[in-house]
Amino acid sequence: MPEEFAKQISGFKSFDDAVDALEHQLISKYGQSGFAFWAFPTEAFNRKSRKLNPQNYPAHVTFRGPSYLKVAELLYMSHQSYSGDETMIASCERTEPFSSKEILKGNSKGKNGGFDILGFFDRFKITGDWFFPFHTSGKYQVLWTFKLGGNQTEGIDSDQLAKMKLLAARFIIAVSEYNITNKADLSDPKMSAREYQCLSLIARGLSNDEIAGELSISPDTVKFHVSKVMRKLGANNRTDTIAKAARSGWLTN
């Protein structure tokens, strides 16, 4: 499966494409419910004090999962809970996969840098998670995956965990080194490659579920991109989206 992912990701020219492919693999192949990806310079972590402060350094955070968890992410960042977050600190100190429960073992209160992570897991029915840390030149990068409901993620076997680690490595290599080559696409405020794909399929009359099947991404991801397309075009519905896209020249390229 990581080999299949490597083939998919090799032709991608935008960060969104790479993230979409990773989301599809983690959810459909490995039973995960979502993930977050962090990348920040090594200077953001003080090894002596064991404090993480990406606030004063250029950092990148990407989240995919249920929209209601976005609020928790915003609270986590606004309260600077990452500063004393033992799981994020472990991501700077370790190179092998680990879970939150492994790091917080023996911490009966579940407090993590002022953030009640076990309470957070209980509230949002997160039954398990995995961190996949990677240290590249001058940069710490970590992929965090989580599962909602069902059996605990820690129950996966060593073979599956090894495949997930390789999948994470493929993704991080792609976004940090050589495969994301179209820089203009990453910063173009008009329309990303994935948004344009969704727009083209909307124009063909496909539903969100049909677009998801066509692009091998989740319906929620399609909904996210379609909403962005409609917002950028100032459209109220799909018919309006097609009309405004045609008038703007997007459907004639």
N, C-alpha and C positions, 0 to 999 in steps of 0.2 A: 504493500500500500504506500509506503513512503516513496518507492520508486515511481509509482503511478503519479503521486503528487509532484515529484521532481519533474516529470515530463509536462504536467499541466502548468507548472509555475515557470518553466524555462522560457516560454514565449510571452509572458506577461510584461506589460510596459507601464503599469501603474501600481501604486501601493494598494489601492482598493482591490485590484484584481487578485493580488497575492493574499490579501486578508480574506476575500471571498472564498478562495480555494481552500485556505486553511480552515475556515469555518465549516465548509462542506465536509471536509475530511474528519474533523474532530466530532462533529455531530452525527454524521451518517455512518462512519466507520468505527468510531471509538466510544460512542454513547455519551459524549460530553454535552453540557448544556450551554456553554459559552466559554469565553476566554478574555484575558487582558494581556497586552504586550507593552512592556516598558523598556525604554532605552535611554540611558543617561551617561554622561562622561564619568570617568573614574574619579575625577576631582570632587564629585558630588558626595562621595562617601569618605568619611574620616575614619580610618582603621583604628587609630589610637583611642578616640572617644566612642567609636562604634555608633556614629550618628550619620544619618543620611539626610542630605539637604539639596535635593535637585532644584529647589525653588530659584536659586541664583545661577543656574546653569541651563543651557538649552537641553530640554528633555522631550521625549515623545511618549505619549500614552494613547493606546488604542483599545477600545472595549467593544466586544460583541456578546450579546446575550439579551435576556428579557429587559425591556425598557424600564421596568420598575427598579431594577438594580442600578440604573444610572444615577438615581438620587443618592444612593449609598456611596457611589464613587465620588460624587461631587462633595459630599460631606467629608469623606476621607481626605480628599485633597485640600479642601478649604480649612480643615482643622489641623492640617500638616501632620496627620497621624503617621505618615511614612517615616518621620524623623526617628522614632524609636520602635518602628515596626520590626519585630524580630524575624519575621518571614522575609521581608525585603532585605534586611541586613544579612540574613543567611544567603540570599541570592548573590550578594557581593562577596561572600566568604566561601561559598561552596560551588562545586561544578557538577554535582550529581543531582538527579531529581529528588525532591522531598515534598512532604505534605505539611499543611499548617499544624495538624494535630501532632505530628512528629516534633515540630519545633516548640510547640506549647505544652509538650508532655510535662506533667507535674505542676502545671500552672492551673490550679483549681478554679481561679476566677476568670481565666481565659482572657485577661487583659493583655493587650499587645500594643505598646506605645500609646496607651491611653484609649485605644480602640478595642472595644469588647468584641473580638473576632468570633469567639464561640457563641456569644449571644446573637451576633449577626448571622452566623450559620444557622442557628436554630430558628430565628425569625423568618429567614427567607428560604428555609428548607434545603439548604446546601448540605448534602450528605458527605461530601468529600471533595478534595482538590489535589492538584499537583503543581509544583513549581519546576520549571525547566530553565536553570540559569546557564548563560553562556557569556564568557569573558572574551571579547575581541579587543583589538588594539585600541587602547584609550577609551573603551566603552564597556559598560555593564548592560547586558540585555537579558530579559527574563520573560518567559511565556508562562502565564498562570491559567490553568484550565480548571473548570469546576463542573460538578454534576448536581442537579436538583432532583430530589426524591430517589426512589429505587434503592438499589444496593450501594454501599459506600464505594467511592472511587478507589479507596485503598485496597479493595478486594481484587483489582485487576492483577493478572499474573505477570511474571517478570518478562515474558516474551512480548506481551502487549505494551508494557511500560517501555521496553527497549524500542519498540516501533514508534511509540509516541515521542520518545526522545529524539529519534532520527527525524521524525516529521518536524518537530520544533527546530532542529538544526537546519533542515532544508529551508524552512521559512526564514530563519534569521540570516542565513547566508544570502538568500535571494534579496531580502530587503536592505541588507547592509553593505553588500559588496558589488555584485555584478549584474543581476538580472533586471533591476528597475532602472532602465536606461533612458526612458523618455521623461526628462526632468520637467519639460514644459507641461506635461500632463499632470504632474503632481501639484503644480501651483496654479493651473488654469482655473480661474474663478467661474468660468462659464459652464463647462460640462466635462465631467470626467469620462474616461473610456467606458466604464461600467454604466454610468448614467445614460450615455448615448446608446449603448446596447439596449437598455431597458426602454428608452424612448422609441427606438426603431421597432421593437417588438410590440409596444403599445400601439404603434401606428399600423401594425399588421393585425391588430384586433385580439392579441393574446391577453389572457387574464394573468393576475399575479402568480397563480399556481402554475400556469403553463409557461410563463417566463422563467420561473424557478427551475422547472424541468429542463427547459432549453439551455439555461446557463449553468446548471448543476450547482445552484445555490439555494438557500432556504427561502420560503415565501416571506418570512420576516425581513430578510435582507433585501428582497425585491421591493417590499413595501417601503423600506427605508430609502432606497434609491429613487423610487417613483415619487415619493413625497418631496425629495430634494429637487427633482426635475420640475415638478409642478410649482414648487416655491420659486425656483429660478426663473421660470417662464411666467409667473404670476397667473397661473391657471387655476380654475376652480374644480374641474373634473377632467376625466380622460379625453372627452371630446374636445374640450377647450384646450387641453394640452396639445393635441394633434394639430388643431387649427393654428395656435400661436407658434408652435414649432415650425410649421410649414411657412408661415408668414415671416419668421425670423431666419429662414434658410437652413435650419437644422436637418430637415428631412429631404433636402435636395443635394446634400453632399455625398 
